[in-house]
Amino acid sequence: AALEDSSIDVTVDVTELMGAEIYLYLNCGEETKMIARVSSRSKSRAGDNIKVALEASRIHIFDKDTERCIVH
């Protein structure tokens, strides 16, 4: 696959339906948390272990203390 080198294994913690998309709240390791915005057709559910591909041009990183975006 085109993004195979940038894919990681994560666990779905929570799913949140937001109309035409779903927010997946993901755990990657002990302390790393991510949120992925996916199609509302996603079949991922809380507790699922899935693989996600990261596209560098679409990543936003926030400071956990200030909640300010530090990379976008």
Secondary structure as the mmCIF struct_conf table of DSSP 4:
data_model
#
loop_
_struct_conf.conf_type_id
_struct_conf.id
_struct_conf.beg_label_comp_id
_struct_conf.beg_label_asym_id
_struct_conf.beg_label_seq_id
_struct_conf.end_label_comp_id
_struct_conf.end_label_asym_id
_struct_conf.end_label_seq_id
TURN_TY1_P TURN_TY1_P1 ALA A 2 LEU A 3
HELX_RH_3T_P HELX_RH_3T_P1 GLU A 4 SER A 6
STRN STRN1 SER A 7 LEU A 17
BEND BEND1 GLY A 19 ALA A 20
STRN STRN2 GLU A 21 CYS A 28
TURN_TY1_P TURN_TY1_P2 GLY A 29 GLU A 31
STRN STRN3 THR A 32 SER A 39
TURN_TY1_P TURN_TY1_P3 SER A 40 ARG A 41
TURN_TY1_P TURN_TY1_P4 ALA A 46 GLY A 47
STRN STRN4 ASN A 49 ALA A 53
HELX_RH_3T_P HELX_RH_3T_P2 ALA A 56 ARG A 58
STRN STRN5 ILE A 61 PHE A 62
TURN_TY1_P TURN_TY1_P5 LYS A 64 THR A 66
STRN STRN6 CYS A 69 VAL A 71
#
